[in-house]
Amino acid sequence: MDIQQQIDARLTELEIKASYTEDAVEQLNAVIVRQQQQIDLLLRELMHLRQQAPEPGSTPFRSLRDELPPHY
C-alpha cells in the first residue's frame, strides 16, 4: 500500500468518525431540548401549585381530631 492509499484510508476513517460524532451530537441536542421543555413545564406547574396553596399563617393548623365525624 503506497502512501497515498494510506492517507486516503485514514481520511475516510476520519470522515466516518466525524459523521458518527455529528449524529451523536444531534441526538444529545434533541435530548437536551426535550429535557428543557419538560423542566419548563414542571416549573409552570410548580408556580401554579404555589399560587393555589394558602399563605403560611393564613389558615390555622387543624388537627385530624377536629375533623372527627359527629358520632364519635
Secondary structure, DSSP 8 states (H G I E B T S, - for coil): --HHHHHHHHHHHHHHHHHHHHHHHHHHHHHHHHHHHHHHHHHHHHHHHHHHS--TTTS----GGGG--TT-
